Amino acid sequence: MYRIAVVGDWDSIYGFSALGLDTFRVTPDKADEAGKILRNLAEGDYAVIYITEQMAALLSHEIEYYRTQPKPAIILIPGISGNTGEGLAAVKKSVEQAVGSDIIFGGE
């Protein structure tokens, strides 16, 4: 059975453990550690990985690689510091690739 993980700073992710998701605390100053955790999760039995936008900014190259793979789905979520808009942009890009055109109106 596949699992779901959440990666980011503790303040942003601790509530997800109450939902039964596996949480992986990483501080922004430890980008190397975050990359290692992401690779281990992706190579393991995790089908969905939620990652804070702040952490995703540090791992953008690795996340782009996994976007071309069938598993895992990496989904950006806002962190405690707020929404940067990267998560919405990533969803929009995925929809455009799947459908072939922009179907989200009004945002820009």
Buried (B, 14 or more C-beta within 10 A) or exposed (E): EEBBBBBBBEEBBBEBEEEEBBBBBBEBEBBEEBBEBBBEBBEEEBBBBBBBBBBBBBBEEBBEBBEEEEBBBBBBBBBEEEEBEBBBBBEBEEBEEEEEEEEEEEEE
